[in-house]
Amino acid sequence: MATTTTHAPAPLLHTIVLDWYREHARDLPWRASDASPWAVMVSEFMLQQTPVKRVLPAYQAWLERWPTPASLAEDAPGEAVRMWGRLGYPRRALRLHAAASAIVERHGGEVPTEHAELLALPGVGEYTAAAVASFAFRQRHAVLDTNVRRVFARAVTGEEYPAQATTAAERRTAVELLPDHPEVAAQWAVGVMELGALVCTARSPECGGCPLRAHCAWDRAGRPPYQGPARRGQSYEGTDRQVRGKLLAVLREAHGEVPQHRLDAVWPEPVQRSRALDGLIIDGLVEPVAPGVYRLPQ
């Protein structure tokens, strides 16, 4: 549980984090000054639950093929699934395609600038809308991804990890700490995010090199261990997720219709294989075109 809810004055925290970020920020293409709002949106979809090193090649290939929302919307949803490759959680590809189509239909092919309009796009949740508004349009919004939530949990409330779902208290903290100037607020958001990604990591935080150590409630309390509900692991081997991935790999590589026997060959257990295939169909990632014949969505 939290040992304190007090923290250093917000302007001091801003100065510390922004100075650290200027010195240690990674050079990532979606942070470039010429990155388009669409490029920022693509990066945010891809970075959900996926490390930067895996995202970079997929991100670059995606924008080479689809540099605008309109170019993606013109292609079939199945092409987005194919291009998504092995990033994992491929429903994100369908959601990004749906968002691109909505941008074309509702906003003339331009990513909307208003937070409410971003939030109304298919597949865009609270975090993604705030991130795109902040990073693409330099607006003032509280951006709460996993890294930011972990930094705030430790530095502000003295807990090793945040709750599994974002709480109202976390949102209040994020708003309380948000700089008044929109440009500074956007820099603060990405700076805290980078601090969580590089220093205040989930498993092996480098507290000795953390610029916030002198003001960290968790460190001052002796770094008490997490006391909340058991945190779910990220098991993969032998799971339905693994089977789904193998089935999708066959369909991505086929560039056409795939007969049942080719799917049967990728996993020996028929009940689990069938369950995984049914799940892909329900999620809209696979289309049955005839009995025992399948393809990516058209």
Summary of the structure (lengths in Angstrom):
residues: 298
radius of gyration: 21.3
end to end distance: 49.9
largest distance: 65.0
contacts: 909
relative contact order: 0.12
helix: 57%
strand: 3%
